[in-house]
């Protein structure tokens, strides 16, 4: 089921990207000079779909990064809890080695005394 979902998602995404690329294949000027629009210092002639797809990719990366940062306290709490579990397991093992379990013959001797 997961494989089917991944396949459908991939092909839908691939077809969507192809449609965007075909519909926006004209060349535009990408300028990084906001003060001089007639003769910009830094300008590139690129296909419009590259701008659209790059903006989408940057948005996905920034969204993933912000989600990762938002989950930092949860990951820290998980690490703390795992360390506490390991510490308690070690204490439990030590306590079990200290406890002397009486043998059945010794238990009888203690009752008679």
Protein Blocks (a to p, Z undefined) as FASTA:
>chain_A
ZZmmmmmmmmmmmmmmmmmmmmmmcccdddfbfklmmlcfbdcdddfklmmmmmmmmmmm
mmmmmmmmmmmmmmmmmmmmmmmmmmmmmmmmmmmmmpccddfklmmmmmmZZ
